[in-house]
Amino acid sequence: MGIGAAVVAFGVWAPAVLAAVAVGTLVVVLWARSKIGGVTGDLLGAIEQVGEAIVLLAASAIVLHA
């Protein structure tokens, strides 16, 4: 469902936005594993916030580029 929404919202930019969110998620997960040895519920919330911030930044960049 999220991929479909990204395609509708971002069109040809969807793969780049999804890749950026995946990288952001990976960075938070790797950081969490190195610092506390795993992922907690609070970190899942942080991952969601990082993903949302990336999507909003991407949307702003795409609108300014157009």
CHARMM-style PDB file with segment names, atoms N, HN, CA, C and O in Angstrom:
ATOM      1  N   MET     1       0.816  -1.181   0.000  1.00  0.00      PROA
ATOM      2  CA  MET     1       0.000   0.000   0.000  1.00  0.00      PROA
ATOM      3  C   MET     1       0.868   1.258   0.000  1.00  0.00      PROA
ATOM      4  O   MET     1       0.556   2.223  -0.697  1.00  0.00      PROA
ATOM      5  N   GLY     2       1.938   1.255   0.763  1.00  0.00      PROA
ATOM      6  HN  GLY     2       2.192   0.471   1.329  1.00  0.00      PROA
ATOM      7  CA  GLY     2       2.831   2.406   0.800  1.00  0.00      PROA
ATOM      8  C   GLY     2       3.523   2.644  -0.522  1.00  0.00      PROA
ATOM      9  O   GLY     2       3.739   3.789  -0.921  1.00  0.00      PROA
ATOM     10  N   ILE     3       3.875   1.555  -1.210  1.00  0.00      PROA
ATOM     11  HN  ILE     3       3.700   0.626  -0.885  1.00  0.00      PROA
ATOM     12  CA  ILE     3       4.531   1.701  -2.505  1.00  0.00      PROA
ATOM     13  C   ILE     3       3.557   2.300  -3.513  1.00  0.00      PROA
ATOM     14  O   ILE     3       3.926   3.175  -4.297  1.00  0.00      PROA
ATOM     15  N   GLY     4       2.319   1.831  -3.490  1.00  0.00      PROA
ATOM     16  HN  GLY     4       2.018   1.121  -2.853  1.00  0.00      PROA
ATOM     17  CA  GLY     4       1.308   2.380  -4.397  1.00  0.00      PROA
ATOM     18  C   GLY     4       1.069   3.859  -4.135  1.00  0.00      PROA
ATOM     19  O   GLY     4       0.946   4.644  -5.075  1.00  0.00      PROA
ATOM     20  N   ALA     5       1.004   4.239  -2.878  1.00  0.00      PROA
ATOM     21  HN  ALA     5       1.105   3.601  -2.114  1.00  0.00      PROA
ATOM     22  CA  ALA     5       0.815   5.652  -2.532  1.00  0.00      PROA
ATOM     23  C   ALA     5       2.010   6.480  -2.998  1.00  0.00      PROA
ATOM     24  O   ALA     5       1.844   7.606  -3.468  1.00  0.00      PROA
ATOM     25  N   ALA     6       3.212   5.924  -2.869  1.00  0.00      PROA
ATOM     26  HN  ALA     6       3.347   5.010  -2.487  1.00  0.00      PROA
ATOM     27  CA  ALA     6       4.405   6.637  -3.322  1.00  0.00      PROA
ATOM     28  C   ALA     6       4.383   6.832  -4.831  1.00  0.00      PROA
ATOM     29  O   ALA     6       4.748   7.898  -5.327  1.00  0.00      PROA
ATOM     30  N   VAL     7       3.957   5.811  -5.559  1.00  0.00      PROA
ATOM     31  HN  VAL     7       3.661   4.945  -5.156  1.00  0.00      PROA
ATOM     32  CA  VAL     7       3.893   5.923  -7.018  1.00  0.00      PROA
ATOM     33  C   VAL     7       2.875   6.983  -7.425  1.00  0.00      PROA
ATOM     34  O   VAL     7       3.128   7.777  -8.331  1.00  0.00      PROA
ATOM     35  N   VAL     8       1.734   6.994  -6.759  1.00  0.00      PROA
ATOM     36  HN  VAL     8       1.529   6.349  -6.023  1.00  0.00      PROA
ATOM     37  CA  VAL     8       0.713   8.001  -7.075  1.00  0.00      PROA
ATOM     38  C   VAL     8       1.223   9.399  -6.724  1.00  0.00      PROA
ATOM     39  O   VAL     8       1.036  10.338  -7.497  1.00  0.00      PROA
ATOM     40  N   ALA     9       1.862   9.540  -5.575  1.00  0.00      PROA
ATOM     41  HN  ALA     9       2.014   8.777  -4.947  1.00  0.00      PROA
ATOM     42  CA  ALA     9       2.295  10.854  -5.111  1.00  0.00      PROA
ATOM     43  C   ALA     9       3.537  11.364  -5.834  1.00  0.00      PROA
ATOM     44  O   ALA     9       3.633  12.553  -6.139  1.00  0.00      PROA
ATOM     45  N   PHE    10       4.487  10.475  -6.110  1.00  0.00      PROA
ATOM     46  HN  PHE    10       4.409   9.509  -5.862  1.00  0.00      PROA
ATOM     47  CA  PHE    10       5.781  10.918  -6.634  1.00  0.00      PROA
ATOM     48  C   PHE    10       6.032  10.557  -8.092  1.00  0.00      PROA
ATOM     49  O   PHE    10       6.985  11.056  -8.689  1.00  0.00      PROA
ATOM     50  N   GLY    11       5.212   9.713  -8.669  1.00  0.00      PROA
ATOM     51  HN  GLY    11       4.437   9.308  -8.184  1.00  0.00      PROA
ATOM     52  CA  GLY    11       5.388   9.350 -10.071  1.00  0.00      PROA
ATOM     53  C   GLY    11       6.735   8.704 -10.318  1.00  0.00      PROA
ATOM     54  O   GLY    11       7.097   7.722  -9.670  1.00  0.00      PROA
ATOM     55  N   VAL    12       7.477   9.268 -11.268  1.00  0.00      PROA
ATOM     56  HN  VAL    12       7.183  10.066 -11.794  1.00  0.00      PROA
ATOM     57  CA  VAL    12       8.766   8.682 -11.636  1.00  0.00      PROA
ATOM     58  C   VAL    12       9.808   8.810 -10.532  1.00  0.00      PROA
ATOM     59  O   VAL    12      10.828   8.123 -10.561  1.00  0.00      PROA
ATOM     60  N   TRP    13       9.561   9.684  -9.558  1.00  0.00      PROA
ATOM     61  HN  TRP    13       8.732  10.243  -9.534  1.00  0.00      PROA
ATOM     62  CA  TRP    13      10.492   9.864  -8.450  1.00  0.00      PROA
ATOM     63  C   TRP    13      10.303   8.840  -7.348  1.00  0.00      PROA
ATOM     64  O   TRP    13      11.112   8.783  -6.422  1.00  0.00      PROA
ATOM     65  N   ALA    14       9.255   8.029  -7.423  1.00  0.00      PROA
ATOM     66  HN  ALA    14       8.597   8.075  -8.175  1.00  0.00      PROA
ATOM     67  CA  ALA    14       8.936   7.074  -6.359  1.00  0.00      PROA
ATOM     68  C   ALA    14      10.097   6.136  -6.016  1.00  0.00      PROA
ATOM     69  O   ALA    14      10.378   5.953  -4.832  1.00  0.00      PROA
ATOM     70  N   PRO    15      10.785   5.533  -6.994  1.00  0.00      PROA
ATOM     71  CA  PRO    15      11.890   4.637  -6.618  1.00  0.00      PROA
ATOM     72  C   PRO    15      12.991   5.341  -5.817  1.00  0.00      PROA
ATOM     73  O   PRO    15      13.549   4.762  -4.886  1.00  0.00      PROA
ATOM     74  N   ALA    16      13.296   6.571  -6.175  1.00  0.00      PROA
ATOM     75  HN  ALA    16      12.842   7.042  -6.932  1.00  0.00      PROA
ATOM     76  CA  ALA    16      14.332   7.312  -5.457  1.00  0.00      PROA
ATOM     77  C   ALA    16      13.889   7.625  -4.026  1.00  0.00      PROA
ATOM     78  O   ALA    16      14.676   7.510  -3.087  1.00  0.00      PROA
ATOM     79  N   VAL    17      12.627   8.020  -3.868  1.00  0.00      PROA
ATOM     80  HN  VAL    17      11.987   8.113  -4.631  1.00  0.00      PROA
ATOM     81  CA  VAL    17      12.115   8.332  -2.536  1.00  0.00      PROA
ATOM     82  C   VAL    17      12.078   7.074  -1.677  1.00  0.00      PROA
ATOM     83  O   VAL    17      12.474   7.106  -0.512  1.00  0.00      PROA
ATOM     84  N   LEU    18      11.609   5.975  -2.239  1.00  0.00      PROA
ATOM     85  HN  LEU    18      11.287   5.948  -3.186  1.00  0.00      PROA
ATOM     86  CA  LEU    18      11.565   4.714  -1.488  1.00  0.00      PROA
ATOM     87  C   LEU    18      12.961   4.246  -1.106  1.00  0.00      PROA
ATOM     88  O   LEU    18      13.163   3.729  -0.008  1.00  0.00      PROA
ATOM     89  N   ALA    19      13.921   4.422  -1.998  1.00  0.00      PROA
ATOM     90  HN  ALA    19      13.757   4.842  -2.891  1.00  0.00      PROA
ATOM     91  CA  ALA    19      15.300   4.046  -1.685  1.00  0.00      PROA
ATOM     92  C   ALA    19      15.854   4.925  -0.559  1.00  0.00      PROA
ATOM     93  O   ALA    19      16.566   4.435   0.317  1.00  0.00      PROA
ATOM     94  N   ALA    20      15.532   6.208  -0.581  1.00  0.00      PROA
ATOM     95  HN  ALA    20      14.953   6.606  -1.293  1.00  0.00      PROA
ATOM     96  CA  ALA    20      16.000   7.108   0.475  1.00  0.00      PROA
ATOM     97  C   ALA    20      15.404   6.722   1.829  1.00  0.00      PROA
ATOM     98  O   ALA    20      16.094   6.757   2.847  1.00  0.00      PROA
ATOM     99  N   VAL    21      14.130   6.357   1.838  1.00  0.00      PROA
ATOM    100  HN  VAL    21      13.568   6.328   1.011  1.00  0.00      PROA
ATOM    101  CA  VAL    21      13.497   5.920   3.087  1.00  0.00      PROA
ATOM    102  C   VAL    21      14.137   4.620   3.570  1.00  0.00      PROA
ATOM    103  O   VAL    21      14.364   4.445   4.767  1.00  0.00      PROA
ATOM    104  N   ALA    22      14.425   3.711   2.645  1.00  0.00      PROA
ATOM    105  HN  ALA    22      14.241   3.853   1.672  1.00  0.00      PROA
ATOM    106  CA  ALA    22      15.069   2.451   3.033  1.00  0.00      PROA
ATOM    107  C   ALA    22      16.451   2.703   3.629  1.00  0.00      PROA
ATOM    108  O   ALA    22      16.821   2.072   4.619  1.00  0.00      PROA
ATOM    109  N   VAL    23      17.202   3.604   3.045  1.00  0.00      PROA
ATOM    110  HN  VAL    23      16.901   4.116   2.241  1.00  0.00      PROA
ATOM    111  CA  VAL    23      18.528   3.930   3.579  1.00  0.00      PROA
ATOM    112  C   VAL    23      18.403   4.570   4.964  1.00  0.00      PROA
ATOM    113  O   VAL    23      19.162   4.233   5.872  1.00  0.00      PROA
ATOM    114  N   GLY    24      17.454   5.487   5.128  1.00  0.00      PROA
ATOM    115  HN  GLY    24      16.837   5.761   4.390  1.00  0.00      PROA
ATOM    116  CA  GLY    24      17.238   6.103   6.431  1.00  0.00      PROA
ATOM    117  C   GLY    24      16.873   5.073   7.486  1.00  0.00      PROA
ATOM    118  O   GLY    24      17.362   5.131   8.614  1.00  0.00      PROA
ATOM    119  N   THR    25      16.012   4.132   7.118  1.00  0.00      PROA
ATOM    120  HN  THR    25      15.615   4.086   6.202  1.00  0.00      PROA
ATOM    121  CA  THR    25      15.629   3.060   8.039  1.00  0.00      PROA
ATOM    122  C   THR    25      16.837   2.215   8.409  1.00  0.00      PROA
ATOM    123  O   THR    25      17.032   1.894   9.581  1.00  0.00      PROA
ATOM    124  N   LEU    26      17.638   1.857   7.437  1.00  0.00      PROA
ATOM    125  HN  LEU    26      17.479   2.118   6.485  1.00  0.00      PROA
ATOM    126  CA  LEU    26      18.821   1.039   7.682  1.00  0.00      PROA
ATOM    127  C   LEU    26      19.803   1.749   8.608  1.00  0.00      PROA
ATOM    128  O   LEU    26      20.389   1.125   9.493  1.00  0.00      PROA
ATOM    129  N   VAL    27      19.981   3.042   8.406  1.00  0.00      PROA
ATOM    130  HN  VAL    27      19.505   3.549   7.688  1.00  0.00      PROA
ATOM    131  CA  VAL    27      20.899   3.806   9.256  1.00  0.00      PROA
ATOM    132  C   VAL    27      20.426   3.795  10.708  1.00  0.00      PROA
ATOM    133  O   VAL    27      21.230   3.583  11.616  1.00  0.00      PROA
ATOM    134  N   VAL    28      19.136   4.019  10.937  1.00  0.00      PROA
ATOM    135  HN  VAL    28      18.483   4.191  10.200  1.00  0.00      PROA
ATOM    136  CA  VAL    28      18.614   4.024  12.306  1.00  0.00      PROA
ATOM    137  C   VAL    28      18.734   2.641  12.934  1.00  0.00      PROA
ATOM    138  O   VAL    28      19.110   2.525  14.100  1.00  0.00      PROA
ATOM    139  N   VAL    29      18.423   1.596  12.180  1.00  0.00      PROA
ATOM    140  HN  VAL    29      18.117   1.691  11.233  1.00  0.00      PROA
ATOM    141  CA  VAL    29      18.509   0.228  12.715  1.00  0.00      PROA
ATOM    142  C   VAL    29      19.945  -0.128  13.060  1.00  0.00      PROA
ATOM    143  O   VAL    29      20.203  -0.680  14.130  1.00  0.00      PROA
ATOM    144  N   LEU    30      20.874   0.175  12.183  1.00  0.00      PROA
ATOM    145  HN  LEU    30      20.665   0.624  11.314  1.00  0.00      PROA
ATOM    146  CA  LEU    30      22.278  -0.130  12.458  1.00  0.00      PROA
ATOM    147  C   LEU    30      22.788   0.651  13.662  1.00  0.00      PROA
ATOM    148  O   LEU    30      23.527   0.115  14.487  1.00  0.00      PROA
ATOM    149  N   TRP    31      22.393   1.915  13.763  1.00  0.00      PROA
ATOM    150  HN  TRP    31      21.792   2.351  13.092  1.00  0.00      PROA
ATOM    151  CA  TRP    31      22.792   2.722  14.910  1.00  0.00      PROA
ATOM    152  C   TRP    31      22.229   2.120  16.198  1.00  0.00      PROA
ATOM    153  O   TRP    31      22.935   2.017  17.201  1.00  0.00      PROA
ATOM    154  N   ALA    32      20.956   1.725  16.163  1.00  0.00      PROA
ATOM    155  HN  ALA    32      20.383   1.809  15.348  1.00  0.00      PROA
ATOM    156  CA  ALA    32      20.321   1.157  17.357  1.00  0.00      PROA
ATOM    157  C   ALA    32      20.992  -0.141  17.778  1.00  0.00      PROA
ATOM    158  O   ALA    32      21.211  -0.372  18.967  1.00  0.00      PROA
ATOM    159  N   ARG    33      21.314  -0.976  16.822  1.00  0.00      PROA
ATOM    160  HN  ARG    33      21.136  -0.788  15.856  1.00  0.00      PROA
ATOM    161  CA  ARG    33      21.984  -2.241  17.157  1.00  0.00      PROA
ATOM    162  C   ARG    33      23.354  -2.003  17.772  1.00  0.00      PROA
ATOM    163  O   ARG    33      23.763  -2.718  18.687  1.00  0.00      PROA
ATOM    164  N   SER    34      24.066  -0.993  17.265  1.00  0.00      PROA
ATOM    165  HN  SER    34      23.734  -0.413  16.521  1.00  0.00      PROA
ATOM    166  CA  SER    34      25.406  -0.744  17.807  1.00  0.00      PROA
ATOM    167  C   SER    34      25.347  -0.103  19.190  1.00  0.00      PROA
ATOM    168  O   SER    34      26.220  -0.353  20.021  1.00  0.00      PROA
ATOM    169  N   LYS    35      24.337   0.715  19.449  1.00  0.00      PROA
ATOM    170  HN  LYS    35      23.627   0.918  18.774  1.00  0.00      PROA
ATOM    171  CA  LYS    35      24.261   1.434  20.719  1.00  0.00      PROA
ATOM    172  C   LYS    35      23.559   0.650  21.814  1.00  0.00      PROA
ATOM    173  O   LYS    35      24.019   0.638  22.956  1.00  0.00      PROA
ATOM    174  N   ILE    36      22.440  -0.014  21.481  1.00  0.00      PROA
ATOM    175  HN  ILE    36      22.067  -0.005  20.553  1.00  0.00      PROA
ATOM    176  CA  ILE    36      21.669  -0.684  22.526  1.00  0.00      PROA
ATOM    177  C   ILE    36      21.428  -2.160  22.238  1.00  0.00      PROA
ATOM    178  O   ILE    36      20.761  -2.842  23.017  1.00  0.00      PROA
ATOM    179  N   GLY    37      21.957  -2.654  21.141  1.00  0.00      PROA
ATOM    180  HN  GLY    37      22.499  -2.100  20.508  1.00  0.00      PROA
ATOM    181  CA  GLY    37      21.879  -4.077  20.863  1.00  0.00      PROA
ATOM    182  C   GLY    37      20.595  -4.552  20.214  1.00  0.00      PROA
ATOM    183  O   GLY    37      20.377  -5.759  20.107  1.00  0.00      PROA
ATOM    184  N   GLY    38      19.750  -3.655  19.783  1.00  0.00      PROA
ATOM    185  HN  GLY    38      19.926  -2.674  19.869  1.00  0.00      PROA
ATOM    186  CA  GLY    38      18.509  -4.075  19.140  1.00  0.00      PROA
ATOM    187  C   GLY    38      17.587  -2.906  18.881  1.00  0.00      PROA
ATOM    188  O   GLY    38      17.976  -1.743  18.990  1.00  0.00      PROA
ATOM    189  N   VAL    39      16.358  -3.240  18.537  1.00  0.00      PROA
ATOM    190  HN  VAL    39      16.042  -4.185  18.449  1.00  0.00      PROA
ATOM    191  CA  VAL    39      15.365  -2.227  18.208  1.00  0.00      PROA
ATOM    192  C   VAL    39      14.219  -2.342  19.211  1.00  0.00      PROA
ATOM    193  O   VAL    39      13.715  -3.436  19.466  1.00  0.00      PROA
ATOM    194  N   THR    40      13.814  -1.215  19.771  1.00  0.00      PROA
ATOM    195  HN  THR    40      14.223  -0.326  19.564  1.00  0.00      PROA
ATOM    196  CA  THR    40      12.702  -1.186  20.723  1.00  0.00      PROA
ATOM    197  C   THR    40      11.506  -0.499  20.070  1.00  0.00      PROA
ATOM    198  O   THR    40      11.590  -0.026  18.936  1.00  0.00      PROA
ATOM    199  N   GLY    41      10.419  -0.452  20.784  1.00  0.00      PROA
ATOM    200  HN  GLY    41      10.351  -0.836  21.705  1.00  0.00      PROA
ATOM    201  CA  GLY    41       9.240   0.237  20.283  1.00  0.00      PROA
ATOM    202  C   GLY    41       9.483   1.711  20.037  1.00  0.00      PROA
ATOM    203  O   GLY    41       8.992   2.272  19.058  1.00  0.00      PROA
ATOM    204  N   ASP    42      10.243   2.342  20.926  1.00  0.00      PROA
ATOM    205  HN  ASP    42      10.642   1.886  21.721  1.00  0.00      PROA
ATOM    206  CA  ASP    42      10.574   3.753  20.728  1.00  0.00      PROA
ATOM    207  C   ASP    42      11.383   3.954  19.449  1.00  0.00      PROA
ATOM    208  O   ASP    42      11.195   4.938  18.734  1.00  0.00      PROA
ATOM    209  N   LEU    43      12.270   3.027  19.174  1.00  0.00      PROA
ATOM    210  HN  LEU    43      12.422   2.228  19.755  1.00  0.00      PROA
ATOM    211  CA  LEU    43      13.052   3.145  17.948  1.00  0.00      PROA
ATOM    212  C   LEU    43      12.209   2.905  16.706  1.00  0.00      PROA
ATOM    213  O   LEU    43      12.479   3.486  15.656  1.00  0.00      PROA
ATOM    214  N   LEU    44      11.198   2.063  16.810  1.00  0.00      PROA
ATOM    215  HN  LEU    44      10.979   1.591  17.664  1.00  0.00      PROA
ATOM    216  CA  LEU    44      10.282   1.905  15.675  1.00  0.00      PROA
ATOM    217  C   LEU    44       9.576   3.230  15.384  1.00  0.00      PROA
ATOM    218  O   LEU    44       9.376   3.597  14.226  1.00  0.00      PROA
ATOM    219  N   GLY    45       9.206   3.933  16.438  1.00  0.00      PROA
ATOM    220  HN  GLY    45       9.368   3.634  17.378  1.00  0.00      PROA
ATOM    221  CA  GLY    45       8.617   5.258  16.263  1.00  0.00      PROA
ATOM    222  C   GLY    45       9.607   6.232  15.646  1.00  0.00      PROA
ATOM    223  O   GLY    45       9.235   7.051  14.806  1.00  0.00      PROA
ATOM    224  N   ALA    46      10.862   6.146  16.057  1.00  0.00      PROA
ATOM    225  HN  ALA    46      11.164   5.481  16.740  1.00  0.00      PROA
ATOM    226  CA  ALA    46      11.890   7.010  15.488  1.00  0.00      PROA
ATOM    227  C   ALA    46      12.104   6.700  14.013  1.00  0.00      PROA
ATOM    228  O   ALA    46      12.302   7.610  13.208  1.00  0.00      PROA
ATOM    229  N   ILE    47      12.065   5.418  13.658  1.00  0.00      PROA
ATOM    230  HN  ILE    47      11.905   4.679  14.312  1.00  0.00      PROA
ATOM    231  CA  ILE    47      12.209   5.024  12.258  1.00  0.00      PROA
ATOM    232  C   ILE    47      11.079   5.614  11.430  1.00  0.00      PROA
ATOM    233  O   ILE    47      11.308   6.091  10.319  1.00  0.00      PROA
ATOM    234  N   GLU    48       9.855   5.586  11.964  1.00  0.00      PROA
ATOM    235  HN  GLU    48       9.669   5.199  12.867  1.00  0.00      PROA
ATOM    236  CA  GLU    48       8.712   6.160  11.255  1.00  0.00      PROA
ATOM    237  C   GLU    48       8.913   7.655  11.056  1.00  0.00      PROA
ATOM    238  O   GLU    48       8.624   8.183   9.983  1.00  0.00      PROA
ATOM    239  N   GLN    49       9.404   8.336  12.078  1.00  0.00      PROA
ATOM    240  HN  GLN    49       9.639   7.907  12.950  1.00  0.00      PROA
ATOM    241  CA  GLN    49       9.621   9.776  11.982  1.00  0.00      PROA
ATOM    242  C   GLN    49      10.721  10.115  10.978  1.00  0.00      PROA
ATOM    243  O   GLN    49      10.601  11.087  10.232  1.00  0.00      PROA
ATOM    244  N   VAL    50      11.775   9.330  10.954  1.00  0.00      PROA
ATOM    245  HN  VAL    50      11.873   8.540  11.560  1.00  0.00      PROA
ATOM    246  CA  VAL    50      12.851   9.548   9.979  1.00  0.00      PROA
ATOM    247  C   VAL    50      12.303   9.344   8.564  1.00  0.00      PROA
ATOM    248  O   VAL    50      12.583  10.140   7.668  1.00  0.00      PROA
ATOM    249  N   GLY    51      11.526   8.285   8.366  1.00  0.00      PROA
ATOM    250  HN  GLY    51      11.298   7.639   9.094  1.00  0.00      PROA
ATOM    251  CA  GLY    51      10.934   8.037   7.051  1.00  0.00      PROA
ATOM    252  C   GLY    51      10.016   9.165   6.628  1.00  0.00      PROA
ATOM    253  O   GLY    51      10.047   9.596   5.475  1.00  0.00      PROA
ATOM    254  N   GLU    52       9.198   9.647   7.553  1.00  0.00      PROA
ATOM    255  HN  GLU    52       9.173   9.297   8.490  1.00  0.00      PROA
ATOM    256  CA  GLU    52       8.297  10.753   7.232  1.00  0.00      PROA
ATOM    257  C   GLU    52       9.074  12.015   6.876  1.00  0.00      PROA
ATOM    258  O   GLU    52       8.710  12.723   5.937  1.00  0.00      PROA
ATOM    259  N   ALA    53      10.127  12.299   7.609  1.00  0.00      PROA
ATOM    260  HN  ALA    53      10.423  11.724   8.372  1.00  0.00      PROA
ATOM    261  CA  ALA    53      10.945  13.472   7.315  1.00  0.00      PROA
ATOM    262  C   ALA    53      11.585  13.364   5.941  1.00  0.00      PROA
ATOM    263  O   ALA    53      11.648  14.352   5.209  1.00  0.00      PROA
ATOM    264  N   ILE    54      12.057  12.181   5.582  1.00  0.00      PROA
ATOM    265  HN  ILE    54      12.005  11.379   6.176  1.00  0.00      PROA
ATOM    266  CA  ILE    54      12.661  11.981   4.271  1.00  0.00      PROA
ATOM    267  C   ILE    54      11.628  12.200   3.172  1.00  0.00      PROA
ATOM    268  O   ILE    54      11.917  12.851   2.168  1.00  0.00      PROA
ATOM    269  N   VAL    55      10.426  11.661   3.356  1.00  0.00      PROA
ATOM    270  HN  VAL    55      10.191  11.132   4.172  1.00  0.00      PROA
ATOM    271  CA  VAL    55       9.367  11.834   2.362  1.00  0.00      PROA
ATOM    272  C   VAL    55       9.013  13.311   2.205  1.00  0.00      PROA
ATOM    273  O   VAL    55       8.850  13.792   1.083  1.00  0.00      PROA
ATOM    274  N   LEU    56       8.892  14.029   3.314  1.00  0.00      PROA
ATOM    275  HN  LEU    56       9.024  13.638   4.225  1.00  0.00      PROA
ATOM    276  CA  LEU    56       8.551  15.446   3.237  1.00  0.00      PROA
ATOM    277  C   LEU    56       9.665  16.263   2.579  1.00  0.00      PROA
ATOM    278  O   LEU    56       9.388  17.173   1.798  1.00  0.00      PROA
ATOM    279  N   LEU    57      10.901  15.945   2.887  1.00  0.00      PROA
ATOM    280  HN  LEU    57      11.125  15.205   3.521  1.00  0.00      PROA
ATOM    281  CA  LEU    57      12.021  16.630   2.231  1.00  0.00      PROA
ATOM    282  C   LEU    57      12.058  16.334   0.740  1.00  0.00      PROA
ATOM    283  O   LEU    57      12.325  17.222  -0.070  1.00  0.00      PROA
ATOM    284  N   ALA    58      11.790  15.086   0.380  1.00  0.00      PROA
ATOM    285  HN  ALA    58      11.573  14.364   1.037  1.00  0.00      PROA
ATOM    286  CA  ALA    58      11.763  14.712  -1.034  1.00  0.00      PROA
ATOM    287  C   ALA    58      10.632  15.436  -1.750  1.00  0.00      PROA
ATOM    288  O   ALA    58      10.823  15.934  -2.859  1.00  0.00      PROA
ATOM    289  N   ALA    59       9.467  15.501  -1.135  1.00  0.00      PROA
ATOM    290  HN  ALA    59       9.313  15.096  -0.234  1.00  0.00      PROA
ATOM    291  CA  ALA    59       8.334  16.206  -1.749  1.00  0.00      PROA
ATOM    292  C   ALA    59       8.680  17.674  -1.963  1.00  0.00      PROA
ATOM    293  O   ALA    59       8.376  18.240  -3.012  1.00  0.00      PROA
ATOM    294  N   SER    60       9.311  18.286  -0.976  1.00  0.00      PROA
ATOM    295  HN  SER    60       9.558  17.826  -0.123  1.00  0.00      PROA
ATOM    296  CA  SER    60       9.707  19.696  -1.112  1.00  0.00      PROA
ATOM    297  C   SER    60      10.713  19.878  -2.250  1.00  0.00      PROA
ATOM    298  O   SER    60      10.608  20.816  -3.040  1.00  0.00      PROA
ATOM    299  N   ALA    61      11.672  18.984  -2.323  1.00  0.00      PROA
ATOM    300  HN  ALA    61      11.757  18.221  -1.681  1.00  0.00      PROA
ATOM    301  CA  ALA    61      12.682  19.074  -3.372  1.00  0.00      PROA
ATOM    302  C   ALA    61      12.063  18.896  -4.750  1.00  0.00      PROA
ATOM    303  O   ALA    61      12.435  19.591  -5.695  1.00  0.00      PROA
ATOM    304  N   ILE    62      11.120  17.964  -4.867  1.00  0.00      PROA
ATOM    305  HN  ILE    62      10.818  17.399  -4.099  1.00  0.00      PROA
ATOM    306  CA  ILE    62      10.485  17.707  -6.165  1.00  0.00      PROA
ATOM    307  C   ILE    62       9.634  18.906  -6.572  1.00  0.00      PROA
ATOM    308  O   ILE    62       9.641  19.300  -7.738  1.00  0.00      PROA
ATOM    309  N   VAL    63       8.905  19.485  -5.630  1.00  0.00      PROA
ATOM    310  HN  VAL    63       8.899  19.165  -4.682  1.00  0.00      PROA
ATOM    311  CA  VAL    63       8.076  20.642  -5.951  1.00  0.00      PROA
ATOM    312  C   VAL    63       8.955  21.829  -6.366  1.00  0.00      PROA
ATOM    313  O   VAL    63       8.628  22.538  -7.318  1.00  0.00      PROA
ATOM    314  N   LEU    64      10.062  22.047  -5.661  1.00  0.00      PROA
ATOM    315  HN  LEU    64      10.328  21.472  -4.888  1.00  0.00      PROA
ATOM    316  CA  LEU    64      10.958  23.155  -6.009  1.00  0.00      PROA
ATOM    317  C   LEU    64      11.665  22.911  -7.333  1.00  0.00      PROA
ATOM    318  O   LEU    64      12.012  23.862  -8.034  1.00  0.00      PROA
ATOM    319  N   HSD    65      11.880  21.665  -7.679  1.00  0.00      PROA
ATOM    320  HN  HSD    65      11.598  20.892  -7.110  1.00  0.00      PROA
ATOM    321  CA  HSD    65      12.560  21.326  -8.930  1.00  0.00      PROA
ATOM    322  C   HSD    65      11.638  21.507 -10.127  1.00  0.00      PROA
ATOM    323  O   HSD    65      12.104  21.800 -11.228  1.00  0.00      PROA
ATOM    324  N   ALA    66      10.351  21.336  -9.928  1.00  0.00      PROA
ATOM    325  HN  ALA    66       9.972  21.097  -9.033  1.00  0.00      PROA
ATOM    326  CA  ALA    66       9.390  21.375 -11.042  1.00  0.00      PROA
ATOM    327  C   ALA    66       9.178  22.765 -11.570  1.00  0.00      PROA
ATOM    328  OT1 ALA    66       8.401  22.959 -12.504  1.00  0.00      PROA
TER     329      ALA     66
END
